[in-house]
């Protein structure tokens, strides 16, 4: 969402606590939120996601540290809400923490280590390399990008995929 100079002033006023500016900001952001929700939500969840995102915006605008990050923050709120609604609709969560806790509880520490090693070995080399650099050597995304001669976005993508594949291997 590109903010015009006028909208940037409205955002700044709303961030400062001006209720009239907040109302204007909600009205201005609604079409962009709706378009984004239409791309990321089930069609039946679009209106609910927009409404919830607007509520979060109204309640939590003060938590945005830098106003330049506003658009990214807002779209993250919408995407998170779409995911939440999708999980409710399908009664499925790919990041089901209860399943992870149950899996961990029924394995000994030695078994966990062996299973993790096997999961990491099962990864294709580019994914294994990035997950080892990030999670074991504790390098930053920028450091990994330099070392592997990749963009930060490519490193993040590989890391996400590596963690997803590892989780799938362990919970299968």
C-alpha positions as CSV (number, residue, x, y, z in Angstrom):
1,X,0.0,0.0,0.0
2,X,1.6,3.2,-1.1
3,X,0.7,6.1,1.2
4,X,0.3,9.5,-0.3
5,X,1.6,12.5,1.5
6,X,-1.9,13.3,2.8
7,X,-2.4,9.7,4.0
8,X,1.0,9.7,5.7
9,X,-0.1,12.8,7.7
10,X,-3.4,11.0,8.6
11,X,-1.3,7.9,9.7
12,X,1.0,10.1,11.8
13,X,-2.0,11.8,13.4
14,X,-3.8,8.5,14.1
15,X,-0.5,7.1,15.6
16,X,-0.4,10.1,17.8
17,X,-3.9,9.4,19.2
18,X,-6.2,11.6,17.0
19,X,-9.5,9.6,16.8
20,X,-10.7,11.5,13.7
21,X,-7.5,10.6,11.9
22,X,-7.9,7.0,13.0
23,X,-11.4,6.9,11.5
24,X,-10.1,8.3,8.3
25,X,-7.2,5.8,8.3
26,X,-9.6,2.9,8.7
27,X,-11.7,4.1,5.8
28,X,-8.6,4.7,3.6
29,X,-7.0,1.3,4.4
30,X,-10.2,-0.8,4.0
31,X,-10.0,-1.3,0.2
32,X,-6.4,-2.3,0.3
33,X,-7.0,-4.7,3.2
34,X,-9.9,-6.2,1.3
35,X,-7.9,-6.7,-1.9
36,X,-5.1,-8.4,0.1
37,X,-7.6,-10.6,2.0
38,X,-9.2,-11.7,-1.3
39,X,-5.8,-13.1,-2.4
40,X,-5.0,-14.8,0.9
41,X,-8.3,-15.9,2.4
42,X,-11.0,-18.4,1.5
43,X,-13.7,-16.4,-0.2
44,X,-16.1,-17.0,2.7
45,X,-13.5,-15.5,5.2
46,X,-12.7,-12.3,3.4
47,X,-15.2,-10.0,5.2
48,X,-14.3,-11.5,8.6
49,X,-10.6,-11.1,7.9
50,X,-11.1,-7.4,6.9
51,X,-13.2,-6.7,9.9
52,X,-10.7,-8.3,12.3
53,X,-7.7,-6.5,10.6
54,X,-9.5,-3.2,11.0
55,X,-10.1,-3.9,14.7
56,X,-6.5,-4.9,15.2
57,X,-5.4,-1.7,13.4
58,X,-7.6,0.5,15.6
59,X,-6.4,-1.2,18.8
60,X,-2.8,-1.7,18.1
61,X,-1.7,1.2,15.8
62,X,0.3,2.6,18.7
63,X,2.5,-0.6,18.7
64,X,3.9,0.2,15.3
65,X,7.3,1.5,16.0
66,X,8.1,3.1,12.7
67,X,5.4,4.4,10.5
68,X,7.4,3.4,7.4
69,X,6.7,-0.2,8.5
70,X,2.9,0.4,8.7
71,X,2.0,-1.3,5.4
72,X,4.0,-4.4,6.1
73,X,2.6,-4.7,9.6
74,X,-1.0,-4.3,8.4
75,X,-0.6,-6.9,5.6
76,X,0.9,-9.3,8.1
77,X,-2.1,-8.8,10.4
78,X,-4.4,-9.6,7.5
79,X,-2.4,-12.7,6.4
80,X,-2.3,-14.0,10.0
81,X,-6.1,-13.5,10.3
82,X,-6.6,-15.4,7.0
83,X,-4.5,-18.3,8.3
84,X,-6.5,-18.3,11.6
85,X,-9.8,-18.4,9.8
86,X,-8.6,-21.1,7.4
87,X,-7.5,-23.3,10.3
88,X,-10.9,-22.9,11.9
89,X,-12.7,-23.8,8.6
90,X,-10.7,-26.9,7.9
91,X,-9.9,-27.8,11.5
92,X,-6.3,-28.2,10.4
93,X,-3.2,-26.3,11.4
94,X,0.1,-27.2,9.7
95,X,1.9,-25.8,12.8
96,X,-0.1,-27.7,15.4
97,X,1.9,-27.2,18.5
98,X,-0.1,-29.8,20.4
99,X,1.0,-32.5,17.9
100,X,4.6,-31.4,18.3
101,X,4.4,-31.5,22.1
102,X,2.8,-34.9,22.0
103,X,5.5,-36.2,19.7
104,X,8.3,-34.8,21.9
105,X,6.8,-36.2,25.0
106,X,6.7,-39.8,23.7
107,X,10.4,-39.8,22.7
108,X,13.5,-40.0,24.8
109,X,16.3,-37.4,24.4
110,X,18.5,-39.8,22.6
111,X,15.7,-40.8,20.2
112,X,14.9,-37.1,19.5
113,X,18.6,-36.5,18.6
114,X,18.6,-39.5,16.3
115,X,15.3,-38.5,14.6
116,X,16.5,-34.9,14.2
117,X,19.8,-36.1,12.6
118,X,17.9,-38.4,10.3
119,X,15.5,-35.5,9.4
120,X,18.4,-33.2,8.6
121,X,20.1,-35.9,6.6
122,X,17.0,-36.3,4.5
123,X,17.0,-32.7,3.4
124,X,18.4,-31.7,0.0
125,X,21.8,-30.2,0.4
126,X,20.8,-26.6,-0.1
127,X,18.2,-26.8,2.6
128,X,20.4,-28.7,5.0
129,X,23.1,-26.2,4.6
130,X,21.0,-23.1,5.3
131,X,19.3,-24.7,8.3
132,X,22.6,-25.8,9.8
133,X,24.1,-22.3,9.3
134,X,21.1,-20.6,10.9
135,X,20.0,-22.9,13.7
136,X,23.3,-24.6,14.7
137,X,26.0,-22.0,13.8
138,X,23.5,-19.2,14.6
139,X,24.5,-17.0,11.7
140,X,22.2,-14.1,10.7
141,X,20.2,-14.1,7.5
142,X,22.6,-11.5,6.1
143,X,25.7,-13.6,7.0
144,X,24.2,-16.7,5.4
145,X,23.3,-14.7,2.3
146,X,26.9,-13.5,2.0
147,X,28.4,-16.9,2.6
148,X,26.1,-18.7,0.2
149,X,26.1,-15.8,-2.4
150,X,22.3,-15.6,-2.2
151,X,19.8,-12.8,-1.6
152,X,18.3,-12.5,1.9
153,X,14.9,-13.4,0.4
154,X,16.4,-16.6,-1.0
155,X,17.9,-17.5,2.3
156,X,14.6,-16.9,4.1
157,X,12.8,-19.0,1.6
158,X,15.2,-21.9,1.8
159,X,15.2,-21.7,5.6
160,X,11.4,-21.8,5.7
161,X,11.2,-24.7,3.4
162,X,14.0,-26.6,5.3
163,X,12.1,-26.2,8.6
164,X,8.8,-27.2,7.0
165,X,10.4,-30.4,5.5
166,X,12.1,-31.2,8.8
167,X,8.8,-30.8,10.7
168,X,7.0,-33.0,8.1
169,X,9.7,-35.7,8.4
170,X,9.6,-35.7,12.2
171,X,5.8,-35.7,12.6
172,X,5.1,-38.2,9.8
